[in-house]
Amino acid sequence: MRKFMVVLDDSRECLNAMRFAAMRAARTGGGVVILSVIPPEEFNHWIGVGDIMREEARERIHAHFEVFAKWMRDKQGVDPDLVIREGEAVPQILAQIREDSSIGVLVLGAGTDKKGPGPLVTQLSKNAGSLPVPVTIVPGDLSKERLESIT
């Protein structure tokens, strides 16, 4: 089964990427992998404090995941997988794609503000020619109705 991998983060555009991945998976008989990457700088404290912060980050990720997973199961009939990795986002995204051969498409949401599409879209599009899978970039300002019509 081909899976769409989407990155769970705190960005606004993440929502449209989640919707797109779930709708495409539902319409093509695929699956969804939701990847969340915990940046290393969150744990540069004493060992005990770093461990507590790591656990709190994981709890936040699980809480966000459950919101998206419930919607995907209830509305799209897709039961997503959650993967949590630690490190810099782009290398961890690429490592996950290399390690999971069922991932067929990386889905990213593009920001709509003056800062540009966002760091992941910017960094990954620079190397798009050498990526191991196609990348779908979902505009952050697409309506739910428009997403439904194009998926």
C-alpha positions in Angstrom: 0.0 0.0 0.0 1.3 3.4 -0.9 1.4 5.9 1.9 1.3 9.6 1.9 3.6 11.1 4.5 2.7 14.4 6.1 4.6 16.4 8.7 2.9 17.4 11.9 4.1 20.7 13.3 2.7 23.9 14.7 2.3 25.7 11.4 -1.1 26.8 10.1 -0.5 25.2 6.7 -0.1 21.8 8.4 -3.9 21.5 8.5 -4.3 21.6 4.7 -1.5 19.1 4.2 -3.2 16.7 6.6 -6.5 17.1 4.8 -5.0 16.6 1.4 -3.0 13.5 2.5 -6.0 11.9 4.1 -8.4 12.6 1.2 -5.9 11.3 -1.4 -5.2 8.2 0.7 -9.0 7.6 1.0 -9.6 8.0 -2.8 -6.6 5.9 -3.8 -6.7 3.1 -1.2 -3.5 4.3 0.4 -2.4 5.1 3.9 -1.1 8.1 5.8 2.1 8.4 7.9 2.2 11.4 10.2 5.7 12.4 11.1 6.6 14.7 13.9 10.1 15.8 14.5 11.3 17.1 17.8 14.1 19.6 17.3 17.3 18.9 19.3 17.5 22.4 20.9 14.4 21.6 23.0 16.6 19.3 25.2 19.8 21.2 25.7 19.3 21.3 29.5 20.4 19.2 32.4 19.6 15.6 31.8 16.6 15.4 34.1 15.0 18.5 32.7 15.7 17.4 29.2 14.0 14.1 29.8 10.9 15.8 31.2 10.8 18.2 28.3 11.1 15.3 25.8 8.2 13.5 27.4 6.1 16.7 27.4 6.9 17.2 23.7 5.8 13.6 23.0 2.6 14.1 24.9 1.8 17.3 22.9 2.5 15.4 19.7 0.2 12.5 20.7 -2.6 15.0 21.6 -2.3 16.8 18.2 -2.1 13.5 16.4 -5.2 12.2 18.0 -7.2 15.2 16.7 -6.1 14.6 13.2 -6.3 10.8 13.4 -9.9 10.9 14.7 -10.9 13.2 11.8 -9.1 10.9 9.3 -10.8 7.8 10.7 -14.3 9.3 11.0 -14.4 11.4 7.8 -12.0 9.6 5.4 -11.9 6.0 6.7 -8.1 6.3 6.9 -6.2 5.1 10.1 -2.9 7.0 10.1 0.4 5.9 11.7 2.4 8.2 13.9 6.1 8.4 13.8 8.1 10.6 16.2 11.7 11.4 15.5 14.3 13.7 17.1 16.7 15.9 15.3 16.8 18.4 12.5 13.6 18.3 10.4 14.8 17.8 6.9 17.3 15.0 7.6 14.7 13.2 9.7 12.1 13.5 7.0 14.5 12.1 4.4 15.6 9.3 6.8 12.0 8.3 7.4 11.3 8.1 3.7 14.4 6.0 3.1 13.5 3.6 6.0 9.9 3.1 5.1 9.6 1.9 1.5 5.8 2.1 1.6 6.0 5.9 1.6 5.2 7.0 -2.0 4.5 10.8 -1.6 5.6 13.5 0.8 2.9 16.1 1.4 3.9 19.5 2.7 1.8 22.6 3.4 2.9 25.9 2.0 2.6 29.1 4.1 0.9 32.1 2.7 2.5 35.0 4.6 5.3 37.3 3.3 8.0 35.1 4.9 7.5 32.5 2.1 6.2 29.0 1.9 7.9 27.8 5.1 11.3 26.3 5.9 10.5 22.7 5.0 9.1 23.6 1.6 12.0 25.9 0.9 14.7 23.4 2.0 13.2 20.4 0.4 12.3 22.1 -2.9 15.9 23.1 -3.4 16.8 19.4 -3.6 13.6 18.2 -5.3 15.4 16.5 -8.1 17.3 14.2 -5.8 14.5 13.3 -3.4 13.5 9.6 -3.2 9.7 10.3 -3.6 7.6 13.0 -5.2 6.6 16.0 -3.1 3.1 17.5 -3.2 3.0 21.1 -1.9 -0.5 22.1 -0.7 -1.2 25.9 -0.6 -2.1 26.9 2.9 -5.1 29.0 1.8 -7.0 26.4 -0.1 -10.6 26.0 1.2 -11.9 22.6 2.3 -14.2 22.6 -0.7 -11.4 23.2 -3.1 -9.2 20.5 -1.5 -12.1 18.0 -1.8 -12.6 18.9 -5.5 -8.9 18.4 -6.4 -8.3 15.2 -4.4 
